[in-house]
Amino acid sequence: MKVHAFLWVILLSGFLYADQAEYLFEQGVEAYQQGDYGRAIEQFESVLQHGKESVALYYNLGNAYFKTGAIGKSILNYERAHTLSPHDDDISYNLQIARLRVVDKIAGPESDFFYRLWITVKSTFSIHLLSIVTPLIFGFMILLFILYLLIKTRLIRATLKWTLIPVTVTLVLFAALFAVQLNADIHDEYGIIITEKVSITSAPYETSTEVFALHEGVKVKIIDRSGDYVRLRLTDGKDGWAPADAVALI
């Protein structure tokens, strides 16, 4: 009986915690609609502190930060929403609008055909989609192979044999794409500069020489860490060290 009571306490606490997060989100939406963007941010951030995240939460938080002029944090939350829902037109549009406010215009490899092709493929086949489609293709291939072994009719066996070839090729391609996406998801870290301006130095020390500066909103790749510093790389190939608290992970 004591065990059952303890479990009920845990379940009840979980429900109350979820209700509290939902209440805070609704309060944030209400504050945003009233034009009280500072309070909206407080409520939305409180939801995150409850360990809850969603596309709607990040999207609304991005909108609230944008209204207050905090472009870095606005882009950060739009990027997080975009990661969860890469095909949402509203998120993509607001993200593009926010990026127009970024002071630093970093050149990138967008003109390269293969880079643009890779970005298109990556955005079309998200890791979530690949994690569903790849096993389905594998299961279909196994089914075809079993039927090929069991059926003795020559015409049907020939049909199954020639069907297996494109299915196998498709499986290899999807599995390879899934492996690449999964590896990038595990190892690649991207962040957004959230301070108004930060000095990028040649080494992870306070007395190091400044090599260039970045303003809030710039998207960077994090390639190394040392103490309270992170090493950043830009899309144009430049890299350097910045205080870790100047960058928020997407």
N, C-alpha and C positions, 0 to 999 in steps of 0.2 A: 504493500500500500504506500509506503514511503517513497519507493521508486516511482510509482505512478504519479504521486503528487508532485514529485520533483520534475518529472517530464511535463506535466501540465503547466507548471510555473515557467519552464523554458519556452513552451509553445505560446503561452499567453504573453510572455515578454516579447517574443518575436513578432506577434501580431500587433502589440502596442507600439513596438519600434517602427514597424512598417506603416502603421496608421499615422504616427508622428511625422515620418518622412513625407507621406502624402499630404498631410496638413500643411507642412512647411512649404511644399511645392505650390500648393494652391494659394497660400499666402503670398508667395513670390509672384505668381501670375497676377494676382489681384493688385499688388503693389505696382507691378509693371504697367498694368492697364491704367492705373491712377497717375502714372508719370513719376512715381517715387522709385527711381531706378536704384538708388543706393540701398534702400530697404529690400528691393527685389533681389539684389545681389546677395545681401546678408541671408535671406531666406533660402535662396538656391544653394549657396555655399554650405549652409547648415545641412541641407539634404545630402550633399556630398560627404560631409562629416559623419553622417549616419551610415555611410558605406553604400549608398544607393547611387546608381548612375543610369542614364537613359539618353536616347537621342533628344527627346523633348527637353530634358533638363539642361544638357549642354547647349542646345540651340537657343533656348530662352536666356541662359546665362551669357552666351555670346552676344545676344541682342542687348541685354542690359548693360554689359560692359561697353559695347559700342556706343550706346546712348550717353555714357558718362565720359567718352573720349579715351577710355583705356584700350587702345587698339591692340596692344600686345595680348592682353588677357581675352579680348574679344576674339582674335584670331585663334588663340589657343583652344578656346571652347568650340569654335566652329570646326576646327580641325578634329577635335575629339568626336564631335557629332558626325562629321564626314567619315571618320574611320568606322563608326558603327553603322552608318547608312550612306555608303558612297554614291548611291544613285538618286539621292534626294535633291531635287532641283532647287528648292528654297535654300537649303544649306549651301549648296555650291554657289548660288547667286550671292548670298550674303557674304560668303567667304571672299569672293572676288571683289565685292565692294569694299570690304574691310582692307584687303591687300592694297587697294589704291591709296590708302592713307599712310602706308608704310613709307618712311623717308628714304631708306636705302633700297635702290633698285639693283638687285644682284643678278648679273647675267647668268644664264643657265644653258644647258644643252638642248633647249627646246627645238632648235632648228635641225637637229640631227634626226633623220628619218627613223632609224632603229630605236632611238630613245623614245620618240613619240609613239612608235608602234608598241614598245614595251609598256609604256604608261597606259595606253588604250587597253591592252590585254589585261594588265594588272587591275585596272579599274573595273573592267567587265567581269572578270573572273576573280571575285574576292576569295580570300582564304576560307570563309564560311561556306560559300557556294561550292568551292572545290572539295571541301571536306564531306559534302553530301553527294556531289555528282561522281567523284572518283570511285567510291565504294560501289555505287550503283552500276557503273560501267563494268567494274571488276566482277560483280555478281552476275551481270548479263553475260559476260564472257565465259564464266564458269558454267552457266546454264547451257550456253551454246555448245561448249565442249562436251558436257555430259550427254546432251542429245546426240552429238556426233558419234559418241562411243556406243550409245544404245541403239540408235536407229540403223537398220541394215539396208534400207532402200538407197540405191546408188544415187538417184537424182537429188533426194533430200540431203544425203551426206555431202554431195558436191556443193549444194547451196549453202549448207552450214559451214563448210570449209572456206568458201569464198567470203562468207559473211564474217567469219572469225578474223580474217586478215585486217579489214579496216577497223573493226572493234578493238583488236589488240593494239593497233597503231594509235588509235584514239586514247586508249587507256594509258599507254606509255607517255603520250604528250601531256595528258591531264595529270598523271602522277609526277612527271618531271616539273610541271608548273606548280603543282601543290608543294613539292619539296623545296623549290626555290622560294615560294611565298612564305612557307613555314620557317625556313632558315632566316629570311629577312625579318620576319615577325619576331623571332626569338633574339636575333643578334643585333639588328639595326635599331638604333635609338634616335628619335628625332625630337626636337624641342623648339620652343618659341622664345625669343628674347622678350622678357616681360618688364624690364626696367626701361626707363625713358632713353637712357644712353649708357652703354657699357664699353669700357676699353678692352680690346683684345690684345693680349700680350704674347711675347715670344716664349715665355716659360710660366709655370704655375706658381709664381711668386709675386708678392705685392710690389716689389721693387723692379720687376722686369720691364723691359722696353715695350712701349705700346707700338703695335704694328699697324693697327687700324681700329676703328670704332664702329659699333653697330647700334642702331636704334630699335626701339620696341617693334615687335611684329615680324621680325625676320625669322624665317624658318631655317634651322641649322641641323646638321647631323652630329651627334655626339660620338666621338671616336676614341676617347680615352678619359680617365679620371685620375686626379692626384690631389689628395686632401680635400680642400674646399674649392678646388678648381676642376673645370671640365674642359677638354679640348674639343673645339668645334671645327667643322668643315663646312664651307659654303658650296653652293652649286657651281660657282666659278672656279673651285679648286683651292681657294685660300683657306688657311686654317690658323688657329691660335688658341690661346687659353683665356677663359673667362671665369669669374666667380660663379659657383654652382647656383647660388640663389638668384642669379640674373636670368636663368634659363628654367623654363618649366617643361617637363616631359609631356608630349602629346599622349 
